[in-house]
Amino acid sequence: MSIWLRNLPSVHVLLEHEEVRKLIELQGRDRVKEAIQDIMSTMRQNHENYTFSNSQNVLDYIICQLKEQATLTHVTELKRVINATGTVLHTNLGRSPVAKLVMDKVAQIAQGYCNLEYDLNQGKRGYRDRPVEALLMQLTGCESALVVNNNASAVFLCLQALAKDQEVIVSRGEQVEIGGSFRVPDIIHASGCKMIEVGTTNKTYVEDYEKAISEETAMLLKIHQSNYRIKGFTHETSREDLIKLAENRQLIAIEDLGSGTFVDWRKYGLPYEPTVQEVLNKGMDIVTISGDKLLGGPQAGIIMGKKEYLDKIKRHPLMRMLRVDKTTLMALQEVLRLYVKGEHIEELPSLGMMSQSYVHLKKRGGELGLALSEKVNHLAVDLVDIEDQPGGGSLPDTWLKGVALSIALEMDSVDQVQAQLRRLHMPIICRVKDNKLLFSIRTIEVELEDVFLNELADVLKEVS
Ligand SMILES: *Cc1c(COP(=O)(O)O)cnc(C)c1O
């Protein structure tokens, strides 16, 4: 029997310890008490593995274990992080941030009652998508619109409601996978439709679609290639040809536009992408997009198009399962209002970040680098050029000219420092290249710059 076991403090005494009381405030007394009991029971069981010279050591050890466990819990909680990766729509980091002026409205609505399904004109039951639908009609000229959980469910719902047990024709050049769980063939099969693939990976002609049409065909589906591009010897059937064919054969033409946009990005120095209104104007029956990609809104799937089809979708039982809550609808309403007014669009964080100029980034980076080297002595910090990315499957093949703080570290400390950055109160997520930590300026939110500097300096002081 180890002698130090006699010095094991009582649970009661530990619970009164100053450090432990801090943990209780965060996690609750029961949880902390349980953790203490677990630690002490492990110590008793394996007592021969420990040596402590006095009772203070025993106490310190237990507190240290408790804090370590608390850090692990703290790391798994959902919380705000600083994105220094340079990928604007980082799916793992929650895609698009939503503008503060939008979220202030959301906070108000979430805290009380609202007219979610109550028609204030008539004093009777209303339809929850109505306000957002009205804005979408105004913005895009669509006849009707509705909102679901995300774009994957939007596509699924359209297929199931309009083409179940029938054939859907898709080009082999558009069989995309978007991050694991969204694969076009899987979605089509799961929705109960039969997928008919046409063309080849690099070339699909309108004749290929035409030849594949049968008695069983319900739909021609076009999908944004999102995260890749086929280059070289290629042919993509034009939207116009596809729409004309669908019209002639009385089929539904539907396009999954992926990120989707209401504004011409060329105004912001970004590459051309067809807008939703352009595609609908050409005669596409239905268009689906995500809410949290370049739109800069909350996670949502938006379906826009012809009333006859949308009415059918609205009556489908899946609608009830895929509908969104009042906070999502409020956020979407406020974001769409910004687009309708045409003001403050640059205030939408994703668009703002995407369109930041190199010169501006260089200026911000220079200031941050200077401030950091003033906080940490002998720090090897450089300002380097870097390629940022839109991300989220938007604008494939587009690289944004960016700037990063580059911090050189000892070879074996890079992983450790990165892990430390992930455990911070507000974790910092960055890139690593050749034993250098790279902090891309573009995606670091301006209002978090001070937190970023202070936290990073604290970690770097420890290692340098
Ligand atoms: C991103 C994307 C999706 C999936 O959208 P979610 O909103 O994440 O469900 C579907 N299709 C395309 C073309 C996309 O780019």
The ligand as a Tripos MOL2 file, in Angstrom:
@<TRIPOS>MOLECULE
LIG
   15    15     1     0     0
SMALL
NO_CHARGES

@<TRIPOS>ATOM
      1 C1        -23.0060   22.8070  -52.1030 C.3       1 LIG1
      2 C2        -23.8350   22.1640  -53.1170 C.ar      1 LIG1
      3 C3        -24.9000   21.3210  -52.7480 C.ar      1 LIG1
      4 C4        -25.2200   21.0270  -51.3260 C.3       1 LIG1
      5 O1        -25.7570   22.1300  -50.7120 O.3       1 LIG1
      6 P1        -26.0960   22.1180  -49.1430 P.3       1 LIG1
      7 O2        -26.7640   23.4210  -48.9180 O.co2     1 LIG1
      8 O3        -24.8090   21.9480  -48.4330 O.co2     1 LIG1
      9 O4        -26.9920   20.9530  -48.9060 O.co2     1 LIG1
     10 C5        -25.6540   20.7520  -53.7480 C.ar      1 LIG1
     11 N1        -25.3750   20.9720  -55.0380 N.ar      1 LIG1
     12 C6        -24.3730   21.7720  -55.4390 C.ar      1 LIG1
     13 C7        -24.1150   21.9480  -56.9070 C.3       1 LIG1
     14 C8        -23.5600   22.4000  -54.4860 C.ar      1 LIG1
     15 O5        -22.5550   23.1870  -54.8660 O.3       1 LIG1
@<TRIPOS>BOND
     1     1     2 1
     2     2     3 ar
     3     2    14 ar
     4     3     4 1
     5     3    10 ar
     6     4     5 1
     7     5     6 1
     8     6     7 2
     9     6     8 1
    10     6     9 1
    11    10    11 ar
    12    11    12 ar
    13    12    13 1
    14    12    14 ar
    15    14    15 1
@<TRIPOS>SUBSTRUCTURE
     1 LIG1         1 GROUP 0 **** ****
